[in-house]
Amino acid sequence: MSVIRASFLILLSAFVCWAQSGTAAPAQDSGAKTIEQQSEFEKAFDEARVLAAQGRLEDAIDAYRKAAKLQADKCAPCFQMIGHANLQLGKLKESAAAFRQAVELKPANEADLYNVLGVVLYLENKKESFEQAAVALQRAIDLSGGKLVMAYYNLGFALIKSGKEQQGIEALKKFIELAPAAGEAAQARAVIGNPKMVDARIATSFDVKSSSGEELSLEKLRGKIVLLDFWASWCGPCRVDMPEVRKIWKKYNSDHFLIIGINLDRNRPSFEAYAKEQGVTWPQYFDGLGWGNKISLLYRVTAIPHTILIDQDGVIQATGLRGSDLSNKIGELLKNLHKHSSGDGTK
């Protein structure tokens, strides 16, 4: 899966979590239904929801289909959840078909579902699918009266990938106009400046103070290779990994490379004592919020230790690398950087 496809999946995550968080079956029109029929539907829907929460997605799909049949296939939430389950299974064709069934029933969240349908079609990664995605995403915008802001972002990528570059740029400009501070704004600006960046994943910008008071601005670090290292003193694997990070800093520390540690401790003395003990001399960001750490939330970090390696153009080149794999990748990026800067190669 390309990095931009992974980026689009991230955009879906909040919607998927919301869709699966309900505690009861959706309300249905009881006009021609007996109490027994309604009860049977609710039981099937709730069973499907539990199966999905347990990760038994194939079984959940069967249960949602059973629930839909009990409503004469007029259950938009059933098809919505079938679509999400198939998406999690990587069955994009089946996922798109289910979302189409859902939107045909014109539910209250029709605009949201068209947005998700557009993303699923985009993920199919075919020219005709990009074109279909653009149609679905424009429909999402129209139905929401332009209030579904992320649809403009998604539409911009779909249009560019379908060959409509200028229209795609205009959609991305509209997204930035409506959401200039959004985490995806940096990606949108990069693609506007160079549409060939449509398949790159741009690192989310931040501007913070380090634990020692120095400015840490990702935008101002363009031209350098930057490693974001997420860790905490209470994290056993992080403690195991720290000597390797220290070796990387000793080997590559230069005007062309910087490590920024992102510490997830809540207790500042614990963080500072461990950093001093380990000889950590590279910049650290600490805000005392633990898993609520500002930069950790920006990058949706859910487990540590975790690394994000960013090149001189602000493009994420690797995530999750550790030890020799991480060191070798940094060496490769620095070698390429030196080659380009000396005129020995072309971008």
Sequence and secondary structure as in RCSB ss.txt:
>XXXX:A:sequence
MSVIRASFLILLSAFVCWAQSGTAAPAQDSGAKTIEQQSEFEKAFDEARVLAAQGRLEDAIDAYRKAAKLQADKC
APCFQMIGHANLQLGKLKESAAAFRQAVELKPANEADLYNVLGVVLYLENKKESFEQAAVALQRAIDLSGGKLVM
AYYNLGFALIKSGKEQQGIEALKKFIELAPAAGEAAQARAVIGNPKMVDARIATSFDVKSSSGEELSLEKLRGKI
VLLDFWASWCGPCRVDMPEVRKIWKKYNSDHFLIIGINLDRNRPSFEAYAKEQGVTWPQYFDGLGWGNKISLLYR
VTAIPHTILIDQDGVIQATGLRGSDLSNKIGELLKNLHKHSSGDGTK
>XXXX:A:secstr
  HHHHHHHHHHHHHHHHHT  SS      TT  HHHHHHHHHHHHHHHHHHHTT HHHHHHHHHHHHHTTTT  
HHHHHHHHHHHHHTT HHHHHHHHHHHHHT  TTHHHHHHHHHHHHHHT  HHHHHHHHHHHHHHHHHTTT  HH
HHHHHHHHHHHTT HHHHHHHHHHHHHH TTSTTHHHHHHHHH GGGGGS B    EEE TTS EEETGGGTTSE
EEEEEE TT HHHHHHHHHHHHHHHHH BTTEEEEEEE  S HHHHHHHHHHTT  S EEE S GGG HHHHHTT
  SSSEEEEE TTSBEEEES  HHHHHHHHHHHHHHHHHHHTTSS  
